Amino acid sequence: MRIKSAVSRRSILKGAGAGAAAVAFPTVLVPRKTRAAVQITVRDPGGPFEKAFGEGLYKPFNEKYKGQCEVVGVAGKHEPTSQVKAMVDTKTYTWDAALLSMAAHDALPGYLEPLELKGTAYDEIKAEYKTPTFSGNDVYCAVIGYRTDKVKKPPKSWTDFWNVKDFPGRRSLRKYPFDTIEEALMADGVPTNKVYPCDFDRAFKSLDKIKKDVAIWWDQGAQASQMLKTNEVDMLPCWNGRIQAVIDEGAPVAMEWNQNIAGVEGWTILKGTPRADWVRKFIAFAAEPKTQAGWVAHLTYGPTNPNAFKFIKPERAKLVGTFPEYQEKALLIDNAFWGKEKDKAIDQFNAWMLKG
């Protein structure tokens, strides 16, 4: 588990050892480091979020509330609903708050605290990106990423991606029904405004057409971006922030925004945490436009507060999913649908993967 904090595990151990020495040898003066009165721990996805949130969110919050409260970011596994339930049920709070997808949030009724943030920057967040227990923080988009040195005729749609004859190249798809089902339906000609409710039978028939041409099925964003970077595959769907990180590292990679699949992640408070009031201050701070612009400087997911664009450079704004031109091309994930159909879809998808 990766922990991001100004106070490292090693420094804590050193401090403990120094304290013991001071007791044994009282003439030795050991300076004591001032620590915050309260520490809150928040779950984030890790990876590229580590630097982005570390520099653009956690650090400025800790500076603002120095001596009062310190936020520590902890990387958690994808869609950690079972972990949240276990912590709340046992009242053992490894996390006080969690950045969750809207779908994960919807799967946790009764496990999250009301935010009660009226009168803060939470009010500025677009209505489709928030609920009484969810403060939208970033919009991520599944797009087509491809190697510009290998793909001479880039796919401009999911239909093109499925067309291996006219758009040749080594392909990868996500080993999970989320996004993959929507991509399969759009590849089969379903317009974005007709994707939901998803016709699973049609989606799997569409997937049948490309299954033999999928060289690798990925299940982690880091794996997908690494495959593009090292030229293990020529094209794949992945989240725009992951692909942009590869581009920023100098790899010959580009992305196609048409028919991007947009989802939102937001801050939530675990029900019953004794530090809920401080978490509310943190979430209100995270909703502020300057704060969101701060982490966008390191990560190209879209801010949910439209006022953040006042503080983002124009060239940077064109790289994020909430840029108006990309929003017009997007399919916004229907989280209510997935909340009802997730388990069924996973079972059906896993069974389909096992078929020859």
Secondary structure, DSSP 8 states (H G I E B T S, - for coil): --EE-SS-HHHHHHHHHHHHHHHH-TTS--------SEEEEEEE--TTHHHHHIIIIIHHHHHHTTTTEEEEEEE--SS-HHHHHHHHHHT--S-SEEEEEHHHHHT-TTSB-----TTSGGGGS-GGGEETTEEEEEEEEEEEEEETTT-SS---SHHHHH-TTTS-S-EEEESSHHHHHHHHHHHTT--GGG-SS--HHHHHHHHHHHGGGEEEEE-SHHHHHHHHHTTS-SEEEEEHHHHHHHHHTT-SEEEEEEEEEEEEEEEEEBTT-TTHHHHHHHHHHHHSHHHHHHHHTT--SEESSGGGGGGS-HHHHTTSTTSHHHHHT-EE--HHHHHHHHHHHHHHHHHHHH--
